[in-house]
């Protein structure tokens, strides 16, 4: 695992910048979210929604460099660890303009029964789809 099987090209929009003349920190988290959702779609993690699905339990981010308009980013996602009811994703933003990694982070995703509010196991089918995508 941790091979970045999902990557999206995303533009930096003028409106992503703030009064400090660089992209606001919330935009980085939205770009991470876009990569996470693309990963979820690739492995069919939301097929059982709205009954059972993923929920973000924890998100970390390390900012490596400030971004500005114009730029094009590569938002990438991978799964680093599989647990019983959760998994940890690695997320990365790379800047085409700078040719460097702009931010890296991790997200802990928990599978949740939305009716009961209880955690549920990942299940063999989901685990197999994640492992297949990571091996591709």
Secondary structure, 3 states (H helix, E strand, C coil): CCCCCEEEEEECCHHHECCCCCECHHHHHHHHHHHHHHHHHHHCCCCCCCCEEEEEEEEEEEECCCCCCCCEEEEEEEEEEECCCEEEEEEEEEECCCCEEEEEEEEEEEEEECCCCEECCCCHHHHHHHHHHHHC
